[in-house]
Amino acid sequence: MAALVLPPYEACDFVYYEQRLADARLLDQALAVRTLRMAFLAVPVGGSRRGGFYAVDCVCFGLAVRDALRGRPGFPGVRLRWSPWPDTAHNVEWGERPPWLWGCQDDAVLGRFYGYSEAAITRYTTARARAAQGPLPGACDPLPHRSVGTASGRALPAAFDRKDWHA
């Protein structure tokens, strides 16, 4: 198992981080890491960003990502944190230990730790507070059936109807 390191703009979540990081210059040092078909961004520490992580479903992928990031500038102390739950992702982490390890559940504190802008933190916490008030009418309705497959009893969007994808 190997992880392929690519330029940052090749990551499928590049724009996500571009719109949320307080210091967009970190994107110049970021790396797109691909273990299977899609590359995801690994953003280095720097400025207000004190730590980072890359979620993986399998320990073998985690070890490959850890090895790919180890020794690179901006990725100090790269380590694999195994999930204690069988149905959740493992994390390749770098930088300081995240505050949630000490029970911090404050989204603003966590957002600042990961270097998000105050505007991004405000948008997230506002949306989360609205969601806690209950789902909007129709928000839990199944998606319209426009594809050949289903996941968890719900139809997949047409964008997932790709004949060249293999299971």
Backbone as ProteinMPNN parsed JSONL, in Angstrom:
{"seq_chain_A": "MAALVLPPYEACDFVYYEQRLADARLLDQALAVRTLRMAFLAVPVGGSRRGGFYAVDCVCFGLAVRDALRGRPGFPGVRLRWSPWPDTAHNVEWGERPPWLWGCQDDAVLGRFYGYSEAAITRYTTARARAAQGPLPGACDPLPHRSVGTASGRALPAAFDRKDWHA", "coords_chain_A": {"N_chain_A": [[0.854, -1.173, 0.0], [0.592, 2.178, -0.858], [0.93, 5.737, -0.625], [0.259, 8.361, -2.715], [1.805, 11.417, -3.323], [0.778, 14.566, -4.341], [0.546, 17.741, -6.152], [-0.969, 20.47, -4.297], [-3.358, 21.625, -5.412], [-4.575, 19.551, -6.73], [-6.118, 18.154, -5.006], [-9.324, 17.023, -4.033], [-10.671, 18.469, -2.133], [-9.565, 20.993, -2.06], [-10.643, 23.609, -2.533], [-12.44, 23.78, -0.423], [-10.724, 24.123, 1.838], [-9.417, 26.423, 0.999], [-11.426, 28.322, 1.173], [-11.789, 28.489, 3.911], [-9.516, 28.586, 5.617], [-7.582, 30.609, 7.835], [-5.082, 31.54, 7.152], [-4.302, 31.551, 4.065], [-1.94, 31.133, 2.766], [-0.86, 28.795, 3.637], [-1.74, 26.881, 1.928], [0.043, 26.811, -0.164], [2.052, 25.208, 0.767], [0.782, 22.904, 1.293], [-0.202, 19.456, 0.722], [-1.531, 17.244, -1.673], [-2.853, 14.129, -1.06], [-3.088, 10.871, -2.16], [-4.637, 7.795, -1.776], [-6.312, 5.904, -2.893], [-8.512, 6.43, -5.343], [-9.141, 9.166, -5.137], [-7.671, 12.278, -4.264], [-6.916, 13.897, -1.227], [-6.542, 16.855, 0.771], [-3.688, 17.581, 2.709], [-2.951, 19.739, 5.114], [-0.362, 21.793, 6.2], [1.036, 22.683, 9.477], [1.192, 25.996, 10.862], [1.307, 29.557, 11.314], [-1.738, 30.372, 12.761], [-2.594, 27.798, 12.755], [-2.287, 24.912, 14.473], [-2.27, 22.193, 14.413], [-3.029, 19.24, 12.472], [-4.975, 16.87, 10.531], [-5.602, 13.793, 8.759], [-8.052, 11.832, 7.612], [-8.567, 8.319, 7.534], [-9.861, 5.187, 6.402], [-8.794, 2.697, 6.812], [-6.22, 1.011, 8.557], [-3.943, 0.311, 7.108], [-3.933, 2.207, 5.025], [-3.605, 4.464, 6.598], [-1.015, 4.1, 7.647], [0.444, 4.295, 5.288], [-0.096, 6.966, 4.49], [0.928, 8.325, 6.715], [3.663, 7.642, 6.453], [4.18, 8.909, 4.013], [3.958, 11.608, 4.674], [5.762, 12.006, 6.723], [8.64, 13.67, 7.87], [8.432, 15.807, 6.141], [8.409, 19.349, 5.56], [6.434, 21.33, 7.773], [4.88, 19.334, 8.754], [5.167, 18.238, 11.504], [5.915, 15.654, 13.882], [4.346, 13.47, 12.854], [1.819, 11.059, 13.132], [-0.111, 8.048, 13.626], [-3.34, 7.82, 14.724], [-5.289, 5.485, 16.042], [-8.685, 4.682, 15.711], [-10.91, 4.114, 18.383], [-13.314, 2.975, 17.869], [-14.991, 0.666, 15.808], [-16.424, 1.499, 13.534], [-15.649, 4.024, 12.721], [-13.411, 6.48, 11.299], [-9.805, 6.298, 11.247], [-7.148, 8.505, 12.236], [-4.512, 10.241, 10.689], [-2.291, 12.251, 12.196], [-0.698, 15.459, 12.836], [1.57, 17.87, 14.239], [0.597, 19.746, 17.181], [-1.142, 18.039, 19.879], [-4.606, 17.507, 19.44], [-7.191, 19.579, 20.928], [-9.595, 18.239, 21.506], [-8.888, 15.825, 22.545], [-8.602, 16.235, 25.219], [-11.121, 16.568, 26.051], [-12.316, 18.861, 25.064], [-15.021, 20.335, 23.553], [-15.736, 22.573, 22.258], [-16.581, 24.191, 19.43], [-15.51, 26.568, 18.348], [-13.005, 26.816, 19.593], [-11.773, 24.474, 18.646], [-11.865, 25.028, 15.894], [-10.14, 27.255, 15.718], [-7.774, 26.037, 16.561], [-7.266, 24.354, 14.374], [-6.756, 26.289, 12.512], [-8.747, 27.755, 11.161], [-10.545, 30.529, 9.731], [-12.048, 33.32, 11.491], [-14.471, 34.052, 10.361], [-15.213, 31.69, 9.014], [-15.483, 29.963, 11.186], [-17.61, 31.171, 12.542], [-19.661, 30.881, 10.604], [-19.881, 28.079, 10.589], [-20.526, 27.432, 13.305], [-22.939, 28.802, 13.573], [-24.546, 27.502, 11.656], [-24.538, 24.961, 12.756], [-25.857, 25.412, 15.188], [-28.383, 26.076, 14.23], [-29.091, 23.638, 13.066], [-29.292, 22.066, 15.315], [-31.678, 22.827, 16.322], [-33.528, 21.34, 15.073], [-34.568, 19.378, 12.217], [-35.194, 20.822, 9.012], [-38.349, 21.044, 7.304], [-38.754, 18.328, 5.149], [-36.041, 17.856, 5.005], [-35.097, 15.366, 5.726], [-36.154, 13.683, 3.909], [-36.016, 11.035, 1.487], [-33.649, 11.014, -1.215], [-34.534, 11.823, -4.598], [-35.111, 9.102, -6.801], [-32.765, 8.596, -9.062], [-30.795, 7.038, -10.07], [-28.797, 4.042, -10.477], [-28.088, 2.7, -8.152], [-28.367, 2.175, -4.568], [-27.829, 3.484, -1.309], [-27.81, 2.758, 2.016], [-30.559, 2.442, 1.864], [-31.421, 4.672, 0.5], [-31.726, 6.517, -2.516], [-28.975, 7.016, -4.717], [-27.48, 10.094, -5.766], [-27.637, 11.259, -9.184], [-25.085, 11.952, -10.03], [-23.422, 10.021, -9.014], [-23.722, 7.877, -10.591], [-21.769, 6.155, -12.203], [-20.382, 4.284, -14.662], [-17.802, 3.407, -14.928], [-16.722, 3.06, -12.442], [-15.543, 0.824, -9.987], [-16.389, -1.679, -7.613]], "CA_chain_A": [[0.0, 0.0, 0.0], [1.367, 3.412, -0.935], [0.194, 6.991, -0.758], [0.859, 9.214, -3.738], [1.777, 12.835, -2.972], [0.547, 15.376, -5.535], [0.415, 19.177, -5.851], [-2.165, 20.709, -3.485], [-4.567, 21.952, -6.169], [-5.18, 18.325, -7.246], [-6.979, 17.57, -3.975], [-10.742, 17.305, -4.283], [-11.163, 19.399, -1.107], [-8.718, 22.193, -2.058], [-11.481, 24.813, -2.417], [-12.964, 23.775, 0.953], [-9.74, 24.753, 2.719], [-9.159, 27.764, 0.476], [-12.495, 29.187, 1.653], [-11.941, 28.459, 5.36], [-8.293, 28.822, 6.39], [-7.237, 31.993, 8.176], [-3.853, 31.861, 6.422], [-4.37, 30.808, 2.804], [-0.58, 30.822, 2.305], [-0.559, 27.4, 3.981], [-2.086, 26.038, 0.778], [1.234, 26.677, -0.999], [2.883, 24.14, 1.342], [-0.072, 21.731, 1.493], [0.019, 18.337, -0.184], [-2.65, 16.367, -1.98], [-2.416, 12.752, -0.812], [-4.045, 9.927, -2.728], [-4.42, 6.391, -1.457], [-7.06, 5.133, -3.892], [-8.824, 7.207, -6.548], [-9.267, 10.605, -4.911], [-6.655, 12.896, -3.411], [-7.411, 14.845, -0.236], [-5.509, 17.787, 1.166], [-3.014, 17.566, 4.008], [-2.541, 21.128, 5.306], [0.666, 21.838, 7.239], [0.87, 23.633, 10.575], [1.795, 27.295, 10.623], [0.416, 30.648, 11.694], [-2.623, 29.97, 13.859], [-2.884, 26.357, 12.628], [-1.368, 24.224, 15.384], [-2.288, 20.761, 14.153], [-3.822, 18.819, 11.331], [-5.249, 15.44, 10.448], [-6.044, 13.205, 7.497], [-8.848, 10.676, 8.008], [-8.441, 7.121, 6.712], [-10.756, 4.109, 6.835], [-8.046, 1.464, 7.057], [-4.905, 1.229, 9.163], [-2.91, 0.219, 6.068], [-3.88, 3.517, 4.381], [-3.042, 5.383, 7.583], [0.437, 3.923, 7.687], [0.981, 4.818, 4.027], [-0.17, 8.429, 4.546], [1.909, 8.738, 7.724], [4.997, 7.527, 5.869], [4.317, 9.903, 2.946], [4.084, 12.956, 5.262], [6.859, 12.039, 7.696], [9.859, 14.366, 7.473], [8.164, 16.945, 5.245], [8.228, 20.615, 6.292], [5.066, 21.673, 8.128], [4.187, 18.141, 9.255], [5.956, 17.688, 12.608], [5.316, 14.644, 14.757], [3.287, 12.72, 12.162], [1.489, 9.835, 13.864], [-1.403, 7.444, 13.312], [-4.2, 7.618, 15.892], [-6.307, 4.488, 15.755], [-10.003, 4.941, 16.273], [-11.327, 3.044, 19.288], [-14.609, 2.46, 17.413], [-14.775, -0.023, 14.534], [-17.131, 2.099, 12.4], [-15.201, 5.392, 12.468], [-12.11, 6.591, 10.65], [-8.569, 6.531, 11.978], [-6.585, 9.79, 11.823], [-3.095, 10.556, 10.65], [-2.229, 13.592, 12.804], [0.606, 16.107, 12.932], [1.54, 19.082, 15.068], [0.189, 19.569, 18.579], [-2.274, 17.144, 20.136], [-5.832, 18.303, 19.342], [-7.86, 19.826, 22.208], [-10.686, 17.314, 21.785], [-8.356, 14.715, 23.345], [-8.778, 16.602, 26.626], [-12.542, 16.78, 26.294], [-12.818, 20.132, 24.532], [-16.047, 20.173, 22.533], [-16.06, 23.919, 21.793], [-16.273, 24.265, 18.005], [-14.668, 27.726, 18.066], [-11.643, 26.471, 20.028], [-11.265, 23.495, 17.689], [-11.653, 25.714, 14.623], [-8.909, 28.057, 15.817], [-6.654, 25.089, 16.618], [-7.007, 23.902, 13.006], [-6.401, 27.427, 11.676], [-9.833, 28.315, 10.367], [-10.8, 31.959, 9.925], [-13.174, 33.619, 12.387], [-15.701, 34.024, 9.547], [-15.564, 30.282, 8.781], [-15.932, 29.42, 12.469], [-18.946, 31.729, 12.785], [-20.603, 30.212, 9.69], [-20.065, 26.704, 11.032], [-21.241, 27.362, 14.588], [-24.306, 29.256, 13.321], [-25.253, 26.415, 10.975], [-24.697, 23.853, 13.702], [-26.902, 25.801, 16.146], [-29.66, 25.948, 13.526], [-29.366, 22.212, 12.893], [-29.659, 21.518, 16.624], [-33.072, 23.179, 16.577], [-34.371, 20.348, 14.417], [-34.466, 19.391, 10.757], [-36.16, 21.582, 8.235], [-39.294, 20.146, 6.63], [-38.236, 17.715, 3.936], [-34.596, 17.64, 5.046], [-34.802, 13.944, 5.896], [-36.799, 12.906, 2.864], [-35.04, 10.372, 0.625], [-33.347, 11.673, -2.482], [-35.284, 11.239, -5.708], [-34.422, 7.963, -7.404], [-32.294, 8.926, -10.399], [-29.582, 6.293, -10.368], [-28.948, 2.593, -10.456], [-27.751, 2.116, -6.868], [-28.85, 2.796, -3.351], [-26.967, 3.376, -0.132], [-28.609, 2.888, 3.233], [-31.969, 2.519, 1.522], [-31.725, 5.926, -0.199], [-31.184, 6.552, -3.87], [-27.783, 7.822, -4.909], [-27.673, 11.14, -6.78], [-27.231, 10.87, -10.53], [-23.647, 12.175, -10.173], [-22.711, 8.822, -8.607], [-24.007, 6.829, -11.562], [-20.597, 6.076, -13.061], [-20.208, 2.898, -15.087], [-16.395, 3.017, -14.876], [-16.321, 2.825, -11.051], [-15.591, -0.582, -9.599], [-16.546, -1.889, -6.172]], "C_chain_A": [[0.897, 1.233, 0.0], [0.423, 4.603, -1.044], [0.962, 7.863, -1.741], [0.695, 10.669, -3.324], [1.751, 13.647, -4.258], [0.536, 16.852, -5.169], [-0.915, 19.461, -5.162], [-3.44, 20.947, -4.279], [-5.232, 20.714, -6.778], [-6.078, 17.637, -6.224], [-8.422, 17.966, -4.229], [-11.319, 18.294, -3.267], [-10.329, 20.683, -1.016], [-9.547, 23.459, -1.818], [-12.081, 24.917, -1.018], [-11.996, 24.498, 1.888], [-9.432, 26.178, 2.279], [-10.183, 28.764, 1.019], [-12.541, 29.316, 3.166], [-10.687, 28.789, 6.16], [-8.056, 30.302, 6.645], [-6.011, 32.438, 7.394], [-3.81, 31.007, 5.158], [-2.982, 30.48, 2.249], [-0.173, 29.393, 2.657], [-0.854, 26.46, 2.82], [-0.894, 25.847, -0.154], [2.12, 25.53, -0.534], [2.084, 22.854, 1.553], [0.256, 20.665, 0.45], [-1.297, 17.614, -0.436], [-2.128, 14.943, -1.824], [-3.511, 11.814, -1.318], [-3.656, 8.507, -2.331], [-5.163, 5.488, -2.435], [-7.288, 6.013, -5.113], [-8.815, 8.709, -6.34], [-8.162, 11.091, -3.982], [-7.335, 13.906, -2.494], [-6.24, 15.664, 0.28], [-4.983, 17.519, 2.571], [-2.419, 18.961, 4.168], [-1.516, 21.179, 6.446], [0.291, 22.782, 8.381], [1.587, 24.921, 10.206], [0.803, 28.39, 10.933], [-0.425, 30.216, 12.871], [-2.972, 28.481, 13.811], [-1.838, 25.569, 13.419], [-1.326, 22.72, 15.169], [-3.142, 20.458, 12.946], [-4.073, 17.333, 11.393], [-5.728, 15.069, 9.059], [-6.757, 11.916, 7.875], [-8.688, 9.539, 7.009], [-9.351, 6.031, 7.275], [-10.001, 2.865, 7.286], [-6.668, 1.808, 7.622], [-3.81, 1.188, 8.099], [-2.795, 1.533, 5.294], [-3.255, 4.539, 5.322], [-1.536, 5.295, 7.656], [1.092, 4.484, 6.426], [0.975, 6.347, 4.019], [0.85, 8.962, 5.552], [3.315, 8.713, 7.139], [5.231, 8.575, 4.782], [4.539, 11.309, 3.504], [5.294, 13.095, 6.176], [8.097, 12.718, 7.102], [9.639, 15.553, 6.546], [7.965, 18.209, 6.075], [6.754, 20.905, 6.542], [4.268, 20.511, 8.691], [4.995, 17.499, 10.391], [5.183, 16.62, 13.393], [4.204, 13.85, 14.112], [3.088, 11.378, 12.866], [0.127, 9.324, 13.401], [-2.149, 7.228, 14.617], [-5.323, 6.672, 15.48], [-7.61, 4.89, 16.407], [-10.372, 3.798, 17.218], [-12.654, 2.398, 18.87], [-14.433, 1.842, 16.037], [-15.423, 0.649, 13.331], [-16.749, 3.55, 12.142], [-13.774, 5.392, 11.942], [-10.976, 6.725, 11.672], [-8.036, 7.879, 11.484], [-5.07, 9.749, 11.791], [-3.029, 11.996, 11.132], [-0.808, 14.128, 12.749], [0.445, 17.385, 13.74], [1.15, 18.749, 16.499], [-0.96, 18.565, 18.683], [-3.553, 17.973, 20.118], [-6.546, 18.435, 20.68], [-9.0, 18.862, 22.508], [-10.199, 16.1, 22.565], [-8.522, 14.968, 24.836], [-10.214, 16.99, 26.91], [-13.097, 18.089, 25.781], [-13.805, 19.843, 23.404], [-16.469, 21.517, 21.945], [-15.611, 24.05, 20.332], [-15.364, 25.436, 17.654], [-13.213, 27.448, 18.453], [-11.01, 25.485, 19.04], [-10.984, 24.14, 16.336], [-10.393, 26.55, 14.625], [-7.68, 27.16, 15.859], [-6.262, 24.639, 15.206], [-6.804, 25.051, 12.021], [-7.484, 27.971, 10.793], [-10.027, 29.787, 10.691], [-11.98, 32.146, 10.869], [-14.498, 33.593, 11.615], [-16.147, 32.579, 9.303], [-16.088, 29.634, 10.059], [-17.35, 29.896, 12.777], [-19.987, 31.06, 11.889], [-20.908, 28.797, 10.174], [-20.89, 26.633, 12.319], [-22.684, 27.825, 14.436], [-25.128, 28.145, 12.664], [-25.492, 25.241, 11.912], [-25.79, 24.157, 14.732], [-28.279, 25.687, 15.497], [-30.054, 24.482, 13.384], [-29.803, 21.575, 14.202], [-31.113, 21.818, 16.972], [-34.03, 22.215, 15.908], [-34.28, 20.463, 12.915], [-35.541, 20.264, 10.117], [-37.137, 20.613, 7.58], [-38.696, 19.627, 5.329], [-36.753, 17.408, 3.973], [-34.232, 16.175, 5.165], [-35.487, 13.074, 4.859], [-35.732, 12.223, 2.008], [-34.823, 11.173, -0.648], [-34.2, 11.054, -3.575], [-34.458, 10.134, -6.373], [-34.056, 8.299, -8.845], [-31.04, 8.134, -10.747], [-29.834, 4.805, -10.218], [-28.729, 1.989, -9.08], [-28.392, 2.825, -5.708], [-27.823, 2.592, -2.251], [-27.838, 3.633, 1.074], [-30.087, 3.084, 2.92], [-32.367, 3.797, 0.816], [-31.084, 5.898, -1.574], [-29.945, 7.426, -3.912], [-28.076, 8.912, -5.93], [-27.13, 10.684, -8.126], [-25.73, 11.029, -10.734], [-22.848, 10.925, -9.806], [-22.929, 7.661, -9.571], [-22.881, 6.784, -12.585], [-20.34, 4.619, -13.405], [-18.756, 2.45, -14.976], [-15.879, 2.846, -13.445], [-16.459, 1.349, -10.742], [-15.702, -0.674, -8.09], [-15.288, -2.475, -5.6]], "O_chain_A": [[1.851, 1.313, 0.774], [-0.717, 4.484, -1.492], [2.167, 8.069, -1.6], [-0.41, 11.111, -3.01], [2.58, 13.455, -5.149], [0.519, 17.186, -3.984], [-1.895, 18.762, -5.416], [-4.511, 20.508, -3.857], [-6.345, 20.814, -7.294], [-6.729, 16.643, -6.544], [-8.709, 19.105, -4.596], [-12.36, 18.898, -3.526], [-10.382, 21.382, -0.005], [-9.182, 24.288, -0.985], [-12.218, 26.017, -0.483], [-12.401, 25.383, 2.642], [-9.208, 27.049, 3.121], [-9.846, 29.916, 1.291], [-13.263, 30.172, 3.677], [-10.802, 29.239, 7.3], [-8.299, 31.141, 5.777], [-5.916, 33.604, 7.012], [-3.334, 29.871, 5.185], [-2.858, 29.64, 1.357], [0.747, 28.84, 2.054], [-0.286, 25.371, 2.737], [-0.817, 24.842, -0.859], [2.853, 24.943, -1.33], [2.645, 21.831, 1.946], [0.901, 20.937, -0.562], [-2.082, 17.4, 0.488], [-1.09, 14.59, -2.384], [-4.683, 11.939, -0.961], [-2.519, 8.074, -2.52], [-4.675, 4.407, -2.765], [-6.342, 6.31, -5.842], [-8.513, 9.457, -7.27], [-7.772, 10.401, -3.041], [-8.207, 14.666, -2.916], [-5.091, 15.225, 0.232], [-5.751, 17.261, 3.498], [-1.492, 19.328, 3.446], [-1.774, 20.665, 7.535], [-0.645, 23.574, 8.268], [2.471, 24.934, 9.35], [-0.407, 28.186, 10.83], [0.106, 29.742, 13.875], [-3.586, 27.965, 14.744], [-0.657, 25.563, 13.074], [-0.439, 22.043, 15.689], [-3.885, 21.31, 12.459], [-3.471, 16.619, 12.194], [-6.193, 15.911, 8.291], [-6.13, 10.999, 8.405], [-8.674, 9.757, 5.797], [-9.58, 5.966, 8.483], [-10.527, 2.068, 8.064], [-6.039, 2.782, 7.207], [-2.848, 1.952, 8.179], [-1.689, 1.941, 4.938], [-2.467, 5.383, 4.894], [-0.854, 6.318, 7.721], [2.169, 5.078, 6.491], [1.949, 6.961, 3.583], [1.551, 9.934, 5.274], [4.076, 9.665, 7.314], [6.346, 9.078, 4.636], [5.229, 12.117, 2.883], [5.793, 14.203, 6.375], [8.539, 12.394, 6.0], [10.6, 16.241, 6.203], [7.413, 18.149, 7.174], [5.922, 20.75, 5.649], [3.107, 20.678, 9.065], [5.452, 16.363, 10.267], [3.963, 16.691, 13.538], [3.198, 13.575, 14.765], [4.045, 10.661, 13.156], [-0.681, 10.076, 12.855], [-1.661, 6.538, 15.513], [-6.188, 7.019, 14.677], [-7.624, 5.384, 17.534], [-10.164, 2.631, 16.883], [-13.068, 1.394, 19.45], [-13.785, 2.439, 15.178], [-15.008, 0.392, 12.201], [-17.456, 4.246, 11.413], [-13.03, 4.428, 12.119], [-11.169, 7.196, 12.793], [-8.439, 8.344, 10.418], [-4.424, 9.288, 12.732], [-3.65, 12.875, 10.534], [0.157, 13.371, 12.634], [-0.658, 17.908, 13.904], [1.343, 17.628, 16.969], [-1.653, 18.285, 17.705], [-3.59, 19.045, 20.723], [-6.515, 17.507, 21.488], [-9.343, 18.682, 23.677], [-11.005, 15.408, 23.188], [-8.576, 14.026, 25.627], [-10.495, 17.667, 27.899], [-14.258, 18.401, 26.045], [-13.462, 19.187, 22.421], [-17.455, 21.589, 21.212], [-14.417, 24.024, 20.035], [-14.53, 25.317, 16.756], [-12.296, 27.809, 17.716], [-9.854, 25.645, 18.648], [-9.975, 23.832, 15.7], [-9.652, 26.559, 13.642], [-6.655, 27.484, 15.259], [-5.078, 24.553, 14.881], [-6.691, 24.815, 10.818], [-7.192, 28.591, 9.771], [-9.711, 30.237, 11.792], [-12.808, 31.249, 11.03], [-15.522, 33.166, 12.148], [-17.339, 32.282, 9.378], [-17.032, 28.845, 10.015], [-18.19, 29.113, 13.22], [-21.072, 30.711, 12.354], [-22.062, 28.37, 10.169], [-21.844, 25.86, 12.406], [-23.571, 27.293, 15.104], [-26.262, 27.881, 13.064], [-26.543, 24.602, 11.857], [-26.557, 23.269, 15.106], [-29.234, 25.25, 16.139], [-31.22, 24.128, 13.563], [-30.602, 20.638, 14.197], [-31.709, 21.146, 17.814], [-35.234, 22.273, 16.158], [-33.95, 21.526, 12.39], [-36.647, 20.406, 10.637], [-36.778, 19.463, 7.327], [-38.195, 20.399, 4.511], [-36.243, 16.759, 3.059], [-33.147, 15.78, 4.738], [-35.404, 11.847, 4.928], [-34.649, 12.779, 1.822], [-35.7, 11.912, -1.096], [-34.555, 9.878, -3.489], [-33.237, 10.246, -6.482], [-34.908, 8.291, -9.734], [-30.294, 8.531, -11.642], [-30.934, 4.371, -9.878], [-29.148, 0.855, -8.849], [-28.899, 3.939, -5.843], [-27.048, 1.635, -2.274], [-28.536, 4.645, 1.129], [-30.786, 3.808, 3.629], [-33.552, 3.997, 0.55], [-30.016, 5.314, -1.76], [-29.869, 8.449, -3.232], [-28.841, 8.685, -6.867], [-26.259, 9.816, -8.188], [-25.149, 10.304, -11.541], [-21.707, 10.781, -10.245], [-22.373, 6.58, -9.377], [-23.013, 7.305, -13.692], [-20.103, 3.806, -12.512], [-18.485, 1.25, -14.933], [-14.708, 2.517, -13.255], [-17.402, 0.701, -11.197], [-15.163, 0.167, -7.372], [-15.215, -2.729, -4.398]]}, "name": "protein", "num_of_chains": 1, "seq": "MAALVLPPYEACDFVYYEQRLADARLLDQALAVRTLRMAFLAVPVGGSRRGGFYAVDCVCFGLAVRDALRGRPGFPGVRLRWSPWPDTAHNVEWGERPPWLWGCQDDAVLGRFYGYSEAAITRYTTARARAAQGPLPGACDPLPHRSVGTASGRALPAAFDRKDWHA"}
